[in-house]
Amino acid sequence: MTSAVRRRLLRVAPAAAVLLAVTACSSDAQETTPAAPSSASPGQQDTTAPIPPSPSGSTAMDIQVTLDGRPVEATLNDSPPARDFAALLPLTLNLEDFHGIERVADLPRKLDTPGAPEPVAAKVGDIAYYAPWGNLALFYQDGPAPSADLLVLGHLDVSADQLGRATRITIEAAS
Protein backbone atom coordinates (compact mmCIF):
# COMPACT_ATOMS: atom_id res chain seq x y z
CA MET A 1 0.00 0.00 0.00
CA THR A 2 1.48 3.38 -0.97
CA SER A 3 1.90 6.18 1.56
CA ALA A 4 -0.65 8.29 -0.35
CA VAL A 5 -3.26 5.53 0.00
CA ARG A 6 -2.43 5.15 3.71
CA ARG A 7 -2.80 8.92 4.24
CA ARG A 8 -6.13 8.90 2.44
CA LEU A 9 -7.37 5.99 4.56
CA LEU A 10 -6.25 7.77 7.74
CA ARG A 11 -8.24 10.84 6.68
CA VAL A 12 -11.37 8.86 5.84
CA ALA A 13 -11.34 6.51 8.86
CA PRO A 14 -12.51 9.10 11.46
CA ALA A 15 -15.36 10.25 9.21
CA ALA A 16 -16.42 6.64 8.60
CA ALA A 17 -16.42 5.96 12.35
CA VAL A 18 -18.61 9.01 13.01
CA LEU A 19 -20.98 8.02 10.20
CA LEU A 20 -21.31 4.50 11.62
CA ALA A 21 -21.92 5.85 15.14
CA VAL A 22 -24.58 8.29 13.93
CA THR A 23 -26.25 5.64 11.80
CA ALA A 24 -26.22 3.12 14.66
CA CYS A 25 -27.71 5.65 17.08
CA SER A 26 -30.40 6.89 14.69
CA SER A 27 -33.94 5.62 14.75
CA ASP A 28 -37.41 6.76 13.84
CA ALA A 29 -38.45 6.65 17.51
CA GLN A 30 -38.78 9.97 19.26
CA GLU A 31 -36.04 10.81 21.72
CA THR A 32 -37.15 10.24 25.33
CA THR A 33 -34.38 12.11 27.11
CA PRO A 34 -34.23 15.89 26.94
CA ALA A 35 -31.39 17.42 25.01
CA ALA A 36 -28.57 18.94 27.03
CA PRO A 37 -29.01 22.67 27.41
CA SER A 38 -26.89 24.80 25.14
CA SER A 39 -24.28 27.04 26.72
CA ALA A 40 -24.72 29.57 23.90
CA SER A 41 -26.84 32.62 24.47
CA PRO A 42 -29.53 33.58 21.92
CA GLY A 43 -27.94 34.64 18.64
CA GLN A 44 -24.64 32.99 19.56
CA GLN A 45 -23.47 29.71 18.06
CA ASP A 46 -22.99 26.78 20.43
CA THR A 47 -19.31 25.92 20.12
CA THR A 48 -19.67 22.58 21.89
CA ALA A 49 -21.31 21.01 18.85
CA PRO A 50 -19.45 20.52 15.59
CA ILE A 51 -20.07 23.22 12.99
CA PRO A 52 -21.65 21.73 9.89
CA PRO A 53 -19.38 22.15 6.87
CA SER A 54 -20.21 24.54 4.09
CA PRO A 55 -20.55 23.20 0.54
CA SER A 56 -16.79 23.70 0.10
CA GLY A 57 -16.20 21.53 3.17
CA SER A 58 -15.39 24.15 5.78
CA THR A 59 -16.40 27.39 7.45
CA ALA A 60 -14.80 30.51 5.99
CA MET A 61 -12.62 32.95 7.94
CA ASP A 62 -12.46 36.50 6.56
CA ILE A 63 -9.03 38.04 6.08
CA GLN A 64 -7.90 41.47 4.85
CA VAL A 65 -5.77 41.32 1.71
CA THR A 66 -4.04 44.10 -0.13
CA LEU A 67 -2.68 43.21 -3.55
CA ASP A 68 -0.22 45.78 -4.93
CA GLY A 69 -1.77 48.39 -2.63
CA ARG A 70 -5.38 47.60 -3.62
CA PRO A 71 -7.74 45.86 -1.17
CA VAL A 72 -9.37 42.64 -2.35
CA GLU A 73 -11.94 40.44 -0.64
CA ALA A 74 -10.58 37.15 0.63
CA THR A 75 -11.43 34.23 2.92
CA LEU A 76 -9.59 31.29 4.40
CA ASN A 77 -11.25 27.93 4.91
CA ASP A 78 -11.35 26.48 8.43
CA SER A 79 -8.90 23.64 7.85
CA PRO A 80 -6.01 23.06 10.27
CA PRO A 81 -3.41 24.27 7.70
CA ALA A 82 -5.47 27.45 7.04
CA ARG A 83 -5.71 28.13 10.79
CA ASP A 84 -1.94 27.63 11.08
CA PHE A 85 -1.47 30.07 8.18
CA ALA A 86 -3.74 32.59 9.96
CA ALA A 87 -1.45 32.33 13.00
CA LEU A 88 1.37 33.79 10.84
CA LEU A 89 -0.59 36.95 10.04
CA PRO A 90 0.11 39.76 9.38
CA LEU A 91 2.35 38.97 6.40
CA THR A 92 3.69 41.06 3.54
CA LEU A 93 5.19 38.93 0.77
CA ASN A 94 6.83 39.58 -2.59
CA LEU A 95 5.27 37.46 -5.33
CA GLU A 96 6.97 35.78 -8.28
CA ASP A 97 5.45 34.04 -11.27
CA PHE A 98 5.55 30.25 -11.41
CA HIS A 99 4.86 28.47 -14.71
CA GLY A 100 2.39 31.09 -15.95
CA ILE A 101 -0.26 29.65 -13.61
CA GLU A 102 0.39 31.02 -10.14
CA ARG A 103 2.15 33.71 -8.11
CA VAL A 104 4.28 32.27 -5.31
CA ALA A 105 6.05 33.47 -2.17
CA ASP A 106 8.03 31.83 0.59
CA LEU A 107 6.43 31.71 4.02
CA PRO A 108 8.40 32.34 7.23
CA ARG A 109 7.96 28.67 8.21
CA LYS A 110 6.27 25.51 7.01
CA LEU A 111 2.63 25.01 7.98
CA ASP A 112 1.26 22.12 10.01
CA THR A 113 -0.63 19.94 7.54
CA PRO A 114 -2.20 17.08 9.55
CA GLY A 115 -5.97 17.16 9.19
CA ALA A 116 -5.83 18.85 5.79
CA PRO A 117 -8.96 18.48 3.66
CA GLU A 118 -9.05 16.16 0.68
CA PRO A 119 -7.00 17.48 -2.26
CA VAL A 120 -8.81 19.49 -4.93
CA ALA A 121 -7.59 21.07 -8.15
CA ALA A 122 -6.79 24.74 -7.58
CA LYS A 123 -9.02 27.28 -9.36
CA VAL A 124 -8.45 30.90 -10.33
CA GLY A 125 -8.22 32.98 -7.15
CA ASP A 126 -7.35 30.10 -4.84
CA ILE A 127 -4.88 30.66 -2.03
CA ALA A 128 -2.91 27.43 -1.65
CA TYR A 129 0.04 25.99 0.21
CA TYR A 130 2.58 23.74 -1.51
CA ALA A 131 3.78 21.57 1.38
CA PRO A 132 7.06 20.19 -0.06
CA TRP A 133 8.49 23.70 -0.60
CA GLY A 134 6.58 25.45 2.19
CA ASN A 135 5.37 28.25 -0.05
CA LEU A 136 2.17 30.16 -0.68
CA ALA A 137 0.62 29.92 -4.15
CA LEU A 138 -2.01 32.28 -5.57
CA PHE A 139 -3.58 30.81 -8.71
CA TYR A 140 -4.43 33.12 -11.61
CA GLN A 141 -5.06 30.15 -13.92
CA ASP A 142 -6.72 26.86 -13.00
CA GLY A 143 -4.15 24.60 -11.38
CA PRO A 144 -3.09 21.03 -11.93
CA ALA A 145 -4.99 17.89 -10.96
CA PRO A 146 -5.60 17.41 -7.22
CA SER A 147 -2.46 16.57 -5.26
CA ALA A 148 -1.95 15.77 -1.57
CA ASP A 149 1.01 18.21 -1.67
CA LEU A 150 -1.13 21.21 -2.69
CA LEU A 151 -3.56 22.37 -0.01
CA VAL A 152 -6.17 25.00 -0.82
CA LEU A 153 -6.32 27.40 2.15
CA GLY A 154 -8.83 29.94 0.85
CA HIS A 155 -9.85 32.21 -1.99
CA LEU A 156 -9.26 35.74 -3.30
CA ASP A 157 -12.09 37.56 -5.05
CA VAL A 158 -9.94 39.13 -7.75
CA SER A 159 -9.61 38.96 -11.53
CA ALA A 160 -7.14 36.52 -13.03
CA ASP A 161 -5.48 39.45 -14.83
CA GLN A 162 -4.91 41.47 -11.64
CA LEU A 163 -3.64 38.43 -9.76
CA GLY A 164 -1.36 37.40 -12.63
CA ARG A 165 0.40 40.80 -12.51
CA ALA A 166 0.62 41.06 -8.71
CA THR A 167 4.06 41.59 -7.18
CA ARG A 168 3.25 42.18 -3.51
CA ILE A 169 0.57 40.94 -1.11
CA THR A 170 -0.26 41.94 2.46
CA ILE A 171 -2.50 39.58 4.41
CA GLU A 172 -3.95 40.48 7.81
CA ALA A 173 -6.55 39.06 10.15
CA ALA A 174 -9.95 40.67 9.67
CA SER A 175 -10.82 43.13 12.40
MIFI-659264 format. One record per residue (C-alpha): residue number from 0; residue in three letters; x, y, z. Coordinates in nm, 4 decimals. Layout:
<nodes>
  rodo  vovo         X         Y         Z
   NUM   ALA         X         Y         Z
...
</nodes>
This chain:
<nodes>
  rodo  vovo         X         Y         Z
     0   MET    0.0000    0.0000    0.0000
     1   THR    0.1477    0.3384   -0.0966
     2   SER    0.1904    0.6179    0.1556
     3   ALA   -0.0646    0.8286   -0.0349
     4   VAL   -0.3261    0.5530    0.0005
     5   ARG   -0.2435    0.5152    0.3712
     6   ARG   -0.2805    0.8922    0.4242
     7   ARG   -0.6134    0.8904    0.2444
     8   LEU   -0.7368    0.5986    0.4558
     9   LEU   -0.6252    0.7768    0.7740
    10   ARG   -0.8238    1.0845    0.6680
    11   VAL   -1.1369    0.8856    0.5837
    12   ALA   -1.1344    0.6506    0.8864
    13   PRO   -1.2513    0.9099    1.1464
    14   ALA   -1.5360    1.0248    0.9212
    15   ALA   -1.6424    0.6644    0.8600
    16   ALA   -1.6416    0.5958    1.2353
    17   VAL   -1.8614    0.9010    1.3012
    18   LEU   -2.0980    0.8020    1.0205
    19   LEU   -2.1310    0.4503    1.1621
    20   ALA   -2.1922    0.5851    1.5136
    21   VAL   -2.4576    0.8293    1.3932
    22   THR   -2.6251    0.5642    1.1805
    23   ALA   -2.6218    0.3118    1.4655
    24   CYS   -2.7713    0.5646    1.7078
    25   SER   -3.0402    0.6894    1.4686
    26   SER   -3.3938    0.5624    1.4746
    27   ASP   -3.7415    0.6755    1.3838
    28   ALA   -3.8448    0.6650    1.7510
    29   GLN   -3.8784    0.9969    1.9259
    30   GLU   -3.6039    1.0809    2.1721
    31   THR   -3.7149    1.0235    2.5326
    32   THR   -3.4380    1.2115    2.7108
    33   PRO   -3.4232    1.5889    2.6935
    34   ALA   -3.1387    1.7422    2.5007
    35   ALA   -2.8571    1.8938    2.7035
    36   PRO   -2.9009    2.2667    2.7415
    37   SER   -2.6888    2.4801    2.5139
    38   SER   -2.4277    2.7036    2.6715
    39   ALA   -2.4715    2.9567    2.3905
    40   SER   -2.6838    3.2624    2.4472
    41   PRO   -2.9527    3.3576    2.1923
    42   GLY   -2.7937    3.4643    1.8638
    43   GLN   -2.4636    3.2991    1.9559
    44   GLN   -2.3471    2.9709    1.8063
    45   ASP   -2.2985    2.6780    2.0435
    46   THR   -1.9311    2.5922    2.0125
    47   THR   -1.9674    2.2581    2.1888
    48   ALA   -2.1315    2.1012    1.8848
    49   PRO   -1.9453    2.0520    1.5594
    50   ILE   -2.0074    2.3216    1.2993
    51   PRO   -2.1646    2.1732    0.9888
    52   PRO   -1.9382    2.2148    0.6874
    53   SER   -2.0209    2.4540    0.4092
    54   PRO   -2.0549    2.3197    0.0544
    55   SER   -1.6787    2.3696    0.0103
    56   GLY   -1.6201    2.1532    0.3167
    57   SER   -1.5392    2.4154    0.5783
    58   THR   -1.6402    2.7385    0.7455
    59   ALA   -1.4801    3.0513    0.5987
    60   MET   -1.2624    3.2954    0.7938
    61   ASP   -1.2461    3.6503    0.6556
    62   ILE   -0.9029    3.8044    0.6085
    63   GLN   -0.7901    4.1465    0.4852
    64   VAL   -0.5773    4.1315    0.1715
    65   THR   -0.4038    4.4105   -0.0128
    66   LEU   -0.2677    4.3210   -0.3554
    67   ASP   -0.0222    4.5778   -0.4927
    68   GLY   -0.1768    4.8391   -0.2634
    69   ARG   -0.5378    4.7599   -0.3619
    70   PRO   -0.7738    4.5863   -0.1174
    71   VAL   -0.9371    4.2638   -0.2353
    72   GLU   -1.1944    4.0436   -0.0640
    73   ALA   -1.0583    3.7146    0.0631
    74   THR   -1.1428    3.4235    0.2923
    75   LEU   -0.9594    3.1291    0.4400
    76   ASN   -1.1252    2.7932    0.4909
    77   ASP   -1.1352    2.6482    0.8428
    78   SER   -0.8896    2.3643    0.7848
    79   PRO   -0.6011    2.3057    1.0267
    80   PRO   -0.3406    2.4274    0.7704
    81   ALA   -0.5468    2.7454    0.7044
    82   ARG   -0.5713    2.8127    1.0787
    83   ASP   -0.1940    2.7632    1.1077
    84   PHE   -0.1469    3.0067    0.8181
    85   ALA   -0.3735    3.2593    0.9955
    86   ALA   -0.1446    3.2331    1.3003
    87   LEU    0.1373    3.3790    1.0838
    88   LEU   -0.0586    3.6950    1.0042
    89   PRO    0.0109    3.9756    0.9377
    90   LEU    0.2348    3.8973    0.6402
    91   THR    0.3685    4.1056    0.3543
    92   LEU    0.5188    3.8933    0.0774
    93   ASN    0.6830    3.9576   -0.2588
    94   LEU    0.5266    3.7460   -0.5328
    95   GLU    0.6966    3.5778   -0.8277
    96   ASP    0.5454    3.4036   -1.1269
    97   PHE    0.5555    3.0249   -1.1409
    98   HIS    0.4864    2.8468   -1.4708
    99   GLY    0.2389    3.1089   -1.5952
   100   ILE   -0.0260    2.9652   -1.3608
   101   GLU    0.0386    3.1024   -1.0136
   102   ARG    0.2145    3.3711   -0.8113
   103   VAL    0.4283    3.2268   -0.5307
   104   ALA    0.6047    3.3473   -0.2171
   105   ASP    0.8028    3.1825    0.0594
   106   LEU    0.6425    3.1711    0.4025
   107   PRO    0.8398    3.2337    0.7226
   108   ARG    0.7956    2.8674    0.8214
   109   LYS    0.6271    2.5506    0.7014
   110   LEU    0.2630    2.5009    0.7985
   111   ASP    0.1256    2.2123    1.0007
   112   THR   -0.0634    1.9941    0.7537
   113   PRO   -0.2195    1.7079    0.9554
   114   GLY   -0.5974    1.7162    0.9192
   115   ALA   -0.5833    1.8854    0.5794
   116   PRO   -0.8960    1.8480    0.3661
   117   GLU   -0.9048    1.6163    0.0675
   118   PRO   -0.7002    1.7484   -0.2258
   119   VAL   -0.8812    1.9492   -0.4929
   120   ALA   -0.7590    2.1067   -0.8147
   121   ALA   -0.6795    2.4744   -0.7575
   122   LYS   -0.9018    2.7277   -0.9357
   123   VAL   -0.8448    3.0897   -1.0333
   124   GLY   -0.8218    3.2983   -0.7153
   125   ASP   -0.7355    3.0095   -0.4836
   126   ILE   -0.4881    3.0655   -0.2027
   127   ALA   -0.2909    2.7432   -0.1654
   128   TYR    0.0044    2.5989    0.0212
   129   TYR    0.2581    2.3743   -0.1508
   130   ALA    0.3780    2.1566    0.1377
   131   PRO    0.7057    2.0189   -0.0059
   132   TRP    0.8489    2.3696   -0.0597
   133   GLY    0.6576    2.5447    0.2191
   134   ASN    0.5367    2.8250   -0.0047
   135   LEU    0.2168    3.0161   -0.0676
   136   ALA    0.0624    2.9919   -0.4151
   137   LEU   -0.2010    3.2277   -0.5573
   138   PHE   -0.3578    3.0806   -0.8705
   139   TYR   -0.4428    3.3117   -1.1606
   140   GLN   -0.5058    3.0151   -1.3918
   141   ASP   -0.6720    2.6862   -1.3005
   142   GLY   -0.4149    2.4599   -1.1380
   143   PRO   -0.3088    2.1026   -1.1934
   144   ALA   -0.4991    1.7892   -1.0960
   145   PRO   -0.5596    1.7414   -0.7222
   146   SER   -0.2457    1.6575   -0.5257
   147   ALA   -0.1948    1.5772   -0.1571
   148   ASP    0.1009    1.8206   -0.1669
   149   LEU   -0.1128    2.1213   -0.2694
   150   LEU   -0.3556    2.2367   -0.0014
   151   VAL   -0.6169    2.5002   -0.0820
   152   LEU   -0.6324    2.7402    0.2145
   153   GLY   -0.8829    2.9941    0.0855
   154   HIS   -0.9846    3.2210   -0.1986
   155   LEU   -0.9258    3.5743   -0.3303
   156   ASP   -1.2095    3.7557   -0.5046
   157   VAL   -0.9937    3.9132   -0.7749
   158   SER   -0.9609    3.8956   -1.1529
   159   ALA   -0.7137    3.6523   -1.3027
   160   ASP   -0.5481    3.9450   -1.4832
   161   GLN   -0.4909    4.1474   -1.1637
   162   LEU   -0.3643    3.8428   -0.9763
   163   GLY   -0.1358    3.7402   -1.2628
   164   ARG    0.0402    4.0803   -1.2514
   165   ALA    0.0619    4.1061   -0.8708
   166   THR    0.4056    4.1586   -0.7182
   167   ARG    0.3246    4.2177   -0.3506
   168   ILE    0.0569    4.0942   -0.1108
   169   THR   -0.0258    4.1938    0.2457
   170   ILE   -0.2500    3.9577    0.4412
   171   GLU   -0.3954    4.0476    0.7808
   172   ALA   -0.6545    3.9059    1.0147
   173   ALA   -0.9947    4.0670    0.9671
   174   SER   -1.0819    4.3128    1.2404
</nodes>
